[in-house]
């Protein structure tokens, strides 16, 4: 049986491991953190959102970025300090503006396909992840924002999504707790929300039950090719010498760390870490529980999304920050999330709020990198950007189909 090493135990890596195990492969997952789902898959916005499939490669994104560059609490912020990685990524991002329409439609189709895979997996493995199937409501404050959303909606509908415009009155019917002087909205009843950390750790446990081996606290430092592959890794255990694990194939699912791993393997995977923030509002009293929404929201003006995680938690997430590999949690980036919560849901108490920041692994064209590397036996399932959880089940299935063509179950690369 071919031995496959998956690097990364976020939602993409664990989903890939699960799909490989179901296909009959032997799988080892190598993760630099102590547990699965401790980085970008820890506390994201919680949306499973085909309705958020619009890629960011649009001139309006650049214009807003320039306008907001000097505003520290802006929804989109870029550190102008020059680095080759940052500006090469931005150049490729701009070059993909011409593919905006095609890539938005393609992402929508992929997101819709991913639902079937994910819901089947969750049912099969009995994973409880605070799943709420009440749709996603996009809110717009002015005519310009609503008109742009209308243009985007044509692309989403072309991709097969049921997303329809709603009046302010209908918005209040869909989510009665919502406050605000809105112009209009769009509603996608088939979208849903949940806790990505619960889902990913539940799926990791399912992988272990299927025979997967997980190596935690393990950082890959070198990869050598001698027939098969030898991955040299170090652990956090004091005095422990570097360890080696052998593999017939490698699947890189290491989010923002994928770029450096790809370099070791002779590939260029130009992923850039785009930081996002979230707050988890603990609904400690009945008033807050009644005042918090159950329908998920997306405020395009503020670049904020929400999800209800059971009766006692409310997740508010958003913003985009281009500032390299930086995990700092800044008060001036968290405060707008708290202020937004107070403005739209004034009955929700914000006395106990837990902030978090994670790095979205984004390719310049906003599409995940799924496929083969330059060397035989090297594969990638990474770079999912702001839709990692939404797309992960589908890209994992795609990756297994690609890998199986090169590495049938009855063969070994090292044989």
PyMOL commands that set and color helices and strands:
alter all, ss='L'
color gray80, all
select helices_A, chain A and resi 11-23+50-52+59-68+84-125+143-158+168-174+196-209+255-264+286-291+331-344+385-406
alter helices_A, ss='H'
color red, helices_A
select strands_A, chain A and resi 3-7+26-30+47-48+76-78+136-140+164-166+184-188+192-193+213-215+218-225+229-235+243-247+249-252+272-282+296-299+304-309+313-322+353-362+369-372+378-382
alter strands_A, ss='S'
color yellow, strands_A
deselect
rebuild
show_as cartoon
